[in-house]
Amino acid sequence: MINFLQNKKFNVVDNYLSEEISDMLYDLFMSKDCPWYFNEATHGGDIEVLNKHYETPQFTHSFIQEGKSCSDLTNIVTFLTKTHKQNIYRLKVNYLTNSNQSGISHPPHLDDKNNASRSINVIIFLNESDGDTVIYKNNQITRIEPKKGRAIFMRGDVFHASNSPVEYKNRVVLNVNILN
């Protein structure tokens, strides 16, 4: 998993998951077997940051929290995403709905400030959608378009943000946080 960074702060890997596996996971998550939980915001960061950025609700389902499984679906998800042999401390799926507001990013954030220096974050796109992921690095902004099966590997200390879809009905991604 770590070699996907190739000594970079972030790296985009197309076809990390095959179309078949992406579809299988997407269908599983859209089924009645996967309960979704409502969150008022995409990030629970401090209020000053949230007041300066656009924010929308999102739905999530957690598989691993603080290194412990919390879902009956954990084993199949970690196996299909090739993460079953990793030291995962958080794994969840995020579901953003269409917002009809183009080009506005959610708040930039680190997934876990306490483990930022010793972690790798992975975002895996499970469906074709819009709603770029924005990477903030050295006063530069990089926009990465969603593509089914694409993965973004990034160091834990890289600020990033999502965008809600405008053209598509949803944007579904797996969010994996791995300790080095």
Secondary structure, DSSP 4 states (H G I P E B T S, - for coil): -GGGGTTSSEEEETTSS-HHHHHHHHHHHHSTTS--EEESSS----HHHHHHS----EEEEEEEETTEE-STTHHHHHHHTT-TTS-EEEEEEEEEEP-S-TT-PPPPB-S-GGGGGGEEEEEEE-S-----EEEEETTEEEEE---TT-EEEEETT-EEE----SSSSEEEEEEEEEE-
